Amino acid sequence: MIIDCHGHYTTAPASHSAWREQQLDAWASGHAAPAYPTISDDEIRESLEGNQLRLIAERGADMTIFSPRASAMGHHLGDITTSVGWAAACNDLIARAVDLYPETFVGVGQLPQADGAELDEAIRELDRVVAMGFIGVNVNPDPSGGHWTSPPLTDRYWYPLWERMVEHDVPGMIHVSASANPAFHATGAHYMNADTTAFMQLLQGDLFADFPTLRLIIPHGGGAVPYHWGRYRGLSDMLGKPGHAERLMENVFLDTCVYHQPGIDLLFEVMPSESILFGSEMVGAVRGIDPTTGHYFDDTLRYVQAARLTDAQRVGVLSGNALRAYPRLAARLAARTA
């Protein structure tokens, strides 16, 4: 089985996105949000069958861990009340997609967050989506949208969320949303910055001493981490924590959302293969065809298959590591075959 750990519902029906605009307009004018639109199963099928489902079949994956569109989480827009309504609408839509295609999709939830807000609503939505059968959540380390006003992930501010995630035995993908800072392009800078920043925050702290079973996924190949692995190992020494960078990889996973073969080869050469999950982010940040290969940039399965890995390492990257990171998925698949 090939499990793609990083898929977003980037092709959701237009009425879903239109409602978000209406919700934010109503909030700005001090009015209640309009009723959420009726979206038929056929609309959901149409949005997926010519897009994600077609590409999954063409490229050879079997299952996608599916979450709401990351760039549309928009935690910097509105306030915590609008975020609660939007997260619920997005997660309910994911649940419907999973119900329609249970062999292909498994749900990961969006959390309601807002700059300066406590995490009570995020924890409530975490509880709700786990009860719905979701196997993880996306956590935005910067709900300000590129201004970085939130405390680091190791701060006690985050501990109630980490505690509940450990209780549910679900991992979190550390994934920012759109950029509200014109200095940072969303997918080309803000995403990469956040991945790198999240790892550095973990390096400076000792989060997993308090939460030894917490698992976090840093997407997009870990940002700058593999390319500058020597820097982070050296910083571990300078921080008085020799070997800390390596120990983090017992709890931290990176994905393969790296859009060229040399980048994937570097990822596997530098980082432990046990900590790498196959992911494509399809249909996502880069949708075009690479003129040097004739294949889509985000067809990352090609890169993994071409990488110099042992058979055991490749099986781990394509499925085994994901089943360790997402034990609720492992249990579900085991129940299917029992």
N, C-alpha and C positions, 0 to 999 in steps of 0.2 A: 504494500500500500504506500502511496505517495501522498503526504499530507502537506498542504500549503498553509503555513502558520499565519500568513499575513494577506488577508483579502478584505476589501472594503466594498460596501454597497454604493459604489460611485455612480451607478446608473439607476438610482431610485426613481420612481415615477415623478413626473414634473409637478404634480399637485402636492406631493410631499414637500418639496423644496419651496413651492409657492406659499404653502401654509407657514413655513418658517418666516418668510418675509412679512406676511400678514401679522404673525405673532409679534415680531419685533416692532412693526409699525404701531400696533395696538399698545404695546408697552410704552413706546416713546410718547404716545398721545394720552397716556393714562387710562386707557380702556382695557377691558377684558379681551383676551385672545378669542378669535372666532373658533367655532367648532372645527375639529380636525376633519379633513375631507374623507369621504368614502372612497377607498381604493379597492378595486376588485382583485380577486386572485388572478384573473386574466391579465390585468395590468402588471402585476408582479411578474408573472410568467414572461410576458413580452419584454419586460425590462432586463430579464436575466438570460433568456434562452438565446438571444442573438449576441450576447455579450459574454459575461463570465462563463456561463455553461458551455457555450460554443468553444471558447478558448481553452477551458479546462479539458474538454474532450480532445481538442486538436493538439494540445501540448503534452498531454499524458498524465496529468495529476488525477487523483481519485477523490480527495476531500479538501475542502477549504475551510479554515477557521475564519469565520465571516463576521465583520463588525461594521457599524455605521461609518460613513465617510468621515475620515479624520479631519480633513480640512474644513468640513462643515460643522464640526462640533461647536465652534464659535463661542468658547467660554468667555471671551472678552466682550461679547455682545450681550446687551440686556443685563440681567442680574440673576441671582440664584433662582428666582421663581421662574423666569423664562427658561433657564437651563434645565430645571426639573421637568417642565412640560416638553421641551424639545428632546431631552434624553429619553423620556418615556416613549414618545412617538417614534423615535429612531429605533429603539430597542424592540418595540412591538412590531415594527416592520421587519426587522431582522428575524424575529421569532416566526413571523408568517412565512418568510422565505425558507427558513429551516423546515417548517412544517410541510411546505410544498415539495422540498427536495431534501429529505432527511438523509439520504445516502451521500449527498454531495456537500451540504453545508452543515456547520455546527456553529452555534452562536457565541460571540463575545460582545460584552456590553459597553456602551458609552456611559460615563458617569456625569451627573450634574455637578459642575464646578463653576466657581466664579472668583474673580480676583478679590482676595480679602475675606471670602466666605469660609466658614467652618465646613467640615466634611460630613456633617450629620446627614444631609440629603444624599450625598454620594454613597454613604453606607446603607441608607434605606434602599436606594436603587440597586446596589450590589446584592442585597438580600433578595430583592424582587426578581432580578434576572437569574440568580442562581436557582431560585425556586422554579423558574421557567425552563431550566435545563441548560443555561449558558455555562460555559466551562472556564471563563476568565473575563477580565475587563481591561479596557484601555484607561490609563491614568495619565492625565496631562500635568507635567511638572511645572508648566508655566501658563496658567489660565489668563494671564494678562495679555497674551498674544505677542510676545517678543520683548517685553519690558522687564521681565524677570523680577517681579516683586514678591513672589512666593518664597518661603524658606526652602532650604535644600531638602532633598528627599530623606535625609537622615535626621531631620529635625523632629522633635516631639509632636509638632503640628500634624504630621502624617501618621503617627503611631496608631490612632484609632482605626484608620483604614487598613493599615498593614495587619493589625490584630484580627480584624474581621476577615480579611483575605486568607490568613492562615487558618482561621476557624473553618472556613469553607473549603480550604485546600484548593484555591484557585490562584493562578499567576496573574500578573499584571504586565501588559505591554506599555512601556513608557513612551507615550506618543503625544506630541504637541498637536495643536490645531493650526488654523491659519495665522498668519503674521499681521499684527496691527502696527508694526514698526516698519516704515518704508526702507530702513537700512537693511532689512532682512527679507529676501525673497522667501516665500513660504517653503517650497519643497527643495529649493537649491541651497538655502542657507539656514533658515530657521529649523528645519528638521535635522539637518546635520549638526548644527550647533547644539540642539537639545540632546541628541544622542551622546555627543561627546561630553556635554556638561553633566548629564545624568551619571555617566560613568565616573567622572572626576568627583562628583559629590559623594558617590559611594566609596571612592578611594580615600577621601578625606575623613570619612566617618567609619563607623563599625556597626552598620545596621544589622548585619546578619548574625552578629553575636547575640542580639536581642531577639532576632527572628530567624533562627537557623533553618527553618523549612520554607521561608518565603522565597518565591521564585519570580524574577523579573526578566522580561525580554526587552532588550534594547534593539530597536529595528534598524533597517537600512545599513546592515553590516556593522553596526556599532559606531557609525560616524568616523571620527579620526582614530578611534582606539586601535584597530589592527595596524594601521599605517605607522602609528607612533607608539607601538607597544613598548619599545625600549624606554621611551620617555616615562610611561606610566610605571613601569617596573622600577626605574630609577627614582621616580617621585615617591614610590612606596618606601624606599630606603631613606630618602631625605625626610619623610614624615615620621621616621622611626618605626615603620611597619614593614620590615623586610618580608617579601613574599605575599604581601597583602593583595596586590593586583592579581596574582595567580589564584589566590584563595577566593577572590570574588567570583571567579568563573565557576565555582561550585554552585552558585545561586543565580548567576546571570547567564542568560542566553543571548546570542546574536542571531540575526537572520541573514538570508542570502539575497536581500534586496539591493544588490550591487550589480550595475548594469553593463558590465563587460568582463570578459574572461580573465584579463590580468588582475582585476580587482578581486574576483572570486578566488583565483589562485593564491593571491597574497593572503586573503582571509584564512584559507585552509593551511597555508604554510606557517602562519604566525600563531593562530588561535587554536585551542584544543577542539578537535572535531566533535567531541562529546557535548560541547557548548554551542553548537551551531544548528539552527533549524532551517529547513528549506522554506523560503518565502519568496513571493513574487511581487506583492503589492498590486497585482493585476485585478481590475483595470485601474491604473493609478497614476503616479506622478509623471512617468515618461511613457508615452503611448506610441511613439513612432518606431520606424524601422531603422536599424543601424546600417548605414550605407556600406560599411566595411564588411558586414557579414550577410546582409540580406534578410536578417531575422529581427524580430521585435526586440528592442532593448530589454523589455521586462519579461522575456521568455527565459527566465533564470534557470529553469530546469536543464536547459542545454548546457549551461556553464557548469552546473553541478555534475552532470553526467560526464562532461569532458575533463573534470578536475582529476588530479592524480590522488585518488583515494583507494584504500583497500575496499573490498566488497563489504566488510563489516562496517567500516566508517561510512560508506555511502548509504547503507541501510539505516544507520543511526541518523544521519542528516535528513534523510527523506521521510523517516517515520519514527524511529525508535526514540530519538531525543525529544520529539514533540510529545510522545506518550509519557515520557518522564516529566516534562514541563507541565503537561495538562492531564493530571491523573484522572480527572472526571471523564475525559475522552477515552483514556485507556480502559476504564471500567465499563464504559458504554460499549465499546467495541468488543470487549471480552464477553459481555452479556449477549451480544448478537450471535457470537459463535458458540456459546455454551449449549 
